[in-house]
Amino acid sequence: MGGAGGRGGGGSGALLHALALAPARRLAVEWSATPFHALALSGGRPRGLAARAPALRPADPARGERLIAGDWRFAGEALSLGPGADPWNRPAPSRAFAAWQHGFTWIADLVAAGPAGVAEALRLSLAWRRLFARWNAFAWEGEVLRRRAVSLAVAAPALLAAASDAEGAAILADLSRQARQLLAIGDDAGHAAERAAAAAIAAGVLAGPGPARLRERALRRLERRLPQAVLADGGHASRSPEAALELLFDLLTLDEVLSQLGRPPPAEVSRAIDRLSAAVRFFSLADGRLAAAQGGGEASHARILAALAHDDEARGVPPALRESGYQRLDAGALQVFADAGAPAQGPWSTAACAQPGAIEVLAGGQRLISGPGWSPAFGPGGAARCSEAAAGVTLDDASPGAPLQGLSAWSLGARLAGAGWRVTPRRSEGDGVALLEISHDAWMDRLGVRAERRLYVDGAAGELRGEDRFMPTKALKGDRRRFVLYAIRFPLCADVRASIAMDGKSVLIRHGHDPGWWLRTDAAEISLGSASRWTDGEPRGVEVVILSGLFRLEAGGRVRWKLGRA
């Protein structure tokens, strides 16, 4: 893959910003490791449980049974230990695997497995605290800590029922300290709302004046940060559909905890729940799963149903979330989900993707064409966040943006650099047809070219017609290239297969025994490649249809393609 092009905080600008912030971050790390910080976290010990946080996220008892047997599996990696082993005193297969372990989201699966699972959950929790009860730069990192605090708050009643008085007191004291650390991390914009919600949940389930004061402090911060995290149309400021779903789960959990305490929820919490619920309905596609875009994986149908179980009103789904930058085209058996916005910027961009105009295509309720389905929980992403991984266009063999690396990433997080482009969507529709045009300048700085993608869905004809245009708008000084390489990729979903016809201008795309769909094009060349796509939390190999060729830089170019029923 070539280097990143574009504007918006890449290169030297990000490095200078990182150098400016690095001393403060180093000082914060050193302070957190001191006994004084540990003392600051230990105030106001809880006096038991004041409320029970509901287990809203679906659990898997079968996975709990495997954990009882010492079989740890996550994101295509495994750690086989055997029953009764200690997973905390040995290396994990990867950093992402370790983050999942320390995030404790698996504890719900153990609790769902019955008394033996609860006993194992208690054993693992006590074993963890023997090594990691004191602050640790990895185990107490913001996102890992947030997940663990919510997971332990939900599992606390089951753990305490199986624990001795001393063990129960230690678990609750740990939960209180973790809630305090969530608020001590800082009030920066990126994911501050999620941390505040987690702190409010953890403090809310604890009894005593200390936890009550901590809960109110967390709620005040949540009220300040929620309007920044949740857009007016319900999308998340990071533009990740999955981030919207997960924040909705946390706010619903918090709402129930506050209800048990007799404490009305802040108005911003109720408003955010309504908005996020509407957005999750929009992001739920015809196969029942979540749209996979901008660092969000395709959450399962069961997970979406659980998040929307509180909303019993039948409501329609809008054709677009304009502020969030997404469009849906629904016509007949075809459904197209299009990324029609610019990537998130600054602290919101730590999972953002440089994939302008990327699409997902569903036919007859089956997802045929999609992106990588990557989520930050699966690891750093890297190439999965660049244009080559999406169902979109790449010019000059280079992504228009890429994640920060090295010192910049350590200081600022894995923000997306070079992706501050402008996107303009235009939409029109009639009876059973819809037209969407997405114009953007992602390659302007690199090539002086403006790109446009036109998508036309005809429900009656059962066709999706696409056109990608590359229009030169300015000559770049010193650039003597006459031709530019284009590649239009269509990554297929798992279990979807493709075969190129003898004419070399069309591809048959099929799922199972379905007659399939023909993808036809006037591109210079059509070929098949391979990629990896995350499906049900596991990486799977998939095929990629690639339309490629050259266009003259001073004249621009155009490629047309059409997807129709075989």
Beta strands, then each sheet from edge to edge (+ up, - down):
strand 1: 71-74
strand 2: 77-80
strand 3: 320-321
strand 4: 326-331
strand 5: 334-339
strand 6: 359-363
strand 7: 366-369
strand 8: 393-395
strand 9: 402-403
strand 10: 416-417
strand 11: 423-430
strand 12: 433-440
strand 13: 449-458
strand 14: 463-472
strand 15: 483-491
strand 16: 496-500
strand 17: 506-511
strand 18: 517-521
strand 19: 525-535
strand 20: 538-552
strand 21: 557-565
sheet 1: 1+ 2-
sheet 2: 3+ 4- 5+ 6- 7+
sheet 3: 8+ 15- 20+ 19-
sheet 4: 9+ 10-
sheet 5: 11+ 12- 13+ 14- 21+ 18- 17+ 16-
end
